[in-house]
Amino acid sequence: MALTLNEVFSVKELGDRVPFSMTHDGRWLAYTVKGKRENLIIDGVPDSMSGNELWVSDMEKKQNFAIIPEASSSWGGIWSPDGSKLAFYSDLGGKAQLWIWDSMQASLQLASDITVRPFFGFDVPIWSRDGKSLIVKAMVSDYSQDFERVHYSERNDSERIQVFSTRHEVGENGKGNMQTWINRYRADIIRIDIFKEEAQVLASGIRPVGIKLSNDGATIAFTEALGQVASDSQQVSYDLWVVPVFPQANERAQCIAKNVQMAYGTTFSWSKDDRWIFYTTSGQLSDGNLWIVNLEDGAIPKLIESSIDVNFGREYDGPLTLENNDALLISDGKLWRYQYADGEIMQLAQDMERDIVAVVPSVFLETTEGGGPYVILQTMNSEEFAYGFWKLNIEINKLEKLLEEPRGHLPWFEGGVTFTPNGKKIVYLAQSADEPPSIWCYDFINFEKKTVVHLSKIRKELLGEAMLLNWKRGSDHYQGVLLLPPNLKKRAPVIVRVYGGAMLSKSIRFFGLSPWAAENHHLFASRGYAVFMPDLPINSNEPADDIVKALDAALEALCSRPEIDSDRIGIIGHSFGGYSALAAITRFHKFRAAVVSAAMANLISFATKFDPVAPDFFFGWAEGGQARMGSTLWEDPQRYIRNSPLFQFDKIETPLLIVQGTLDHLCNDEAGPMYSSLRRLKKEVELVIYDEDHFQGTWSRENLNDYYCRVFEWFERYL
């Protein structure tokens, strides 16, 4: 009996990067889970939060329930400072608004009629220190959610004439202004007084991303997205601003740092005394350095120079500031401390035989032996697949293991981890490739661990067993994760999931080897297939060659396993994984079947694709972004030809199933030329087109069921 798609989707997943929130006394936990997406366009509801549902757990009474189940979407619950009220977003009133749930009265209240406009999951309401106000992003009057979902190829308005000209792309300052995709962040920042039911605009007509409240609650700092730095890069830059929370008549927002390179505009932090703001830069064109801005001395950014050559670029988490204006940072799995007194940077926890994933922003004091400032570290032992939490005394550099287990943990900045304020208990999400996710609570004082929320009732007898494989390529060590079918009695056919540039072995920390239910690989394992997901690094400007060489070494390690039938290997890839699979089947003939979805085969057409919402996106993707070509098409046309599988389609011997969505604004015009080319070459190929978007996780259940039936049938026929 095989696992069904409905069973897989019955496993609750956490909302994308939405944080946990726990009351000060540790009784109430708020968390967001993904629900069934209805593909509704509702004012203020970001696409990634559509269908999500806000839940709370009364950990004292061991009760779990949805706060507002009748809403299409609800998410982002944050408890007030006194723990009595939960602020969150919901579209119950037909648009995204700020709501308040009172835990003592079990009552619900609409905080304001204003349409809110969060964008990412981490865009949650921010409570004022006195618990009387909330700071949120609000929708501007002329905002259109077309920036998120509607692209040039989908418009069908014969009365509308659109003109695009390079004459209008450069203004007097020499900067481009055609990056309309950045307008998806447009919002006002407002403060809502929930008792007076009044709202005050703090900043308007901007594109805010990260927002952080000062420790005294008097000021917020926020980043404004400016756009793509250059046509040959996907690097985004931001301006960093500060503005009073309770501004007087003449007080306005002040820009304190311009053109800062960051990933998501969140890697900045207030000093404990609120006199400084620390930030790090990240991305392909960034310096990866630590910078500080003294708000009392002209607000001029200062680069922290050090004899230590490390890159502090991070996607989400900024420096963790300490009481003496020191700061903790992570680089390449190691922990560093910036010392304000002498301006130097030193390494901490040198004896840690783990990768440090994150420093949880919860510094507290201990009165036991060796008492002093402690921080909590989230760690990962990739070789043994063990995730854990450690306590570090940052004054005497002493480590203490709190918990380590063979389950995957999300870093706190991706949601799924929270501590009680005194750091004595942790609530966290844990899962593994063959264990569905659950929310756990661990008491560091009593050494007790218990499940708070079971997020699954899936039949465990249908789940496969996962393991890590290790191999060497030259002097470099690589890994892959192998999921074996349950009750394996003979050698199994194997499906290889590929994605160039990704370390897919880390997927062992996710149930079904994926953070998305639509890509749960137990669907294959329960049907008798092994699934192999290898690391495929790209180290040069020849991505196809790098992918194939890494895959060749990975397949050698795979085929040495006695459980694997090396004569029956299939390959599957989505998006850039589809490109990777196409590169593989054009270079060698080890695969008996292949499936690609939303794939690109021609880097020339893909790099020059025009999208009026993001006119420079595809140049940046090809030259300095994911494809890493390192040059324009006109500088090295042969490199684009060499790395475009389309030009080697005549070498394909593997039967290929191509899947494409018509609403996929990235790849919707790639599948047709792929199919027609292979048809002309008289190759065995099938094209299936759905009226859907880029990723199957957004598809209707009916179409997703049809997709999997076709994929299962394709592999069954040829493997």
Secondary structure, DSSP 8 states (H G I E B T S, - for coil): ----HHHHHTS--B-TT---EE-TTS-EEEEEE---------TT--GGGTT-EEEEEETTTTEEEES-TTSS-EEEEEE-TTSSEEEEEE-TTSS-EEEEEETTTTEEEE--SS-B---STT---EE-TTSSEEEEEE--TT--THHHH--GGG---TT------GGGTB-TTS-B---GGGGGG-EEEEEEETTTTEEEEEEEEE-EEEEEE-TTSSEEEEEEEEEES-TT---EEEEEEEEESS--TT---EEEEEEEEESSS--EEE-TTSSEEEEE--STTS---EEEEETTTT--EEE---SS------SS---EE-TTS-EEEEETTEEEEEETTTTEEEEE-TT--SEEEEEEEEEEE--STT-SEEEEEEEEETTTTEEEEEEEETTTTEEEEEEEESSEE--GGGSSEEE-TTSSEEEEEEEETTEEEEEEEEETTTTEEEEEEE-----GGG--EEEEEEEEETTEEEEEEEEE-TT--S-EEEEEE--TT-BGGGGGGSGGGSSSGGG-THHHHTTT-EEEEEB----SS-HHHHHHHHHHHHHHHHHTSTTEEEEEEEEEEETHHHHHHHHHHHH----SEEEEES----HHHHHT---TTSTTHHHHHHHTSTT---S-TTT-HHHHHHT-GGGGGGG--S-EEEEEETT-TTTTTTHHHHHHHHHHTT--EEEEEES--SSGGGS-HHHHHHHHHHHHHHHHHH-
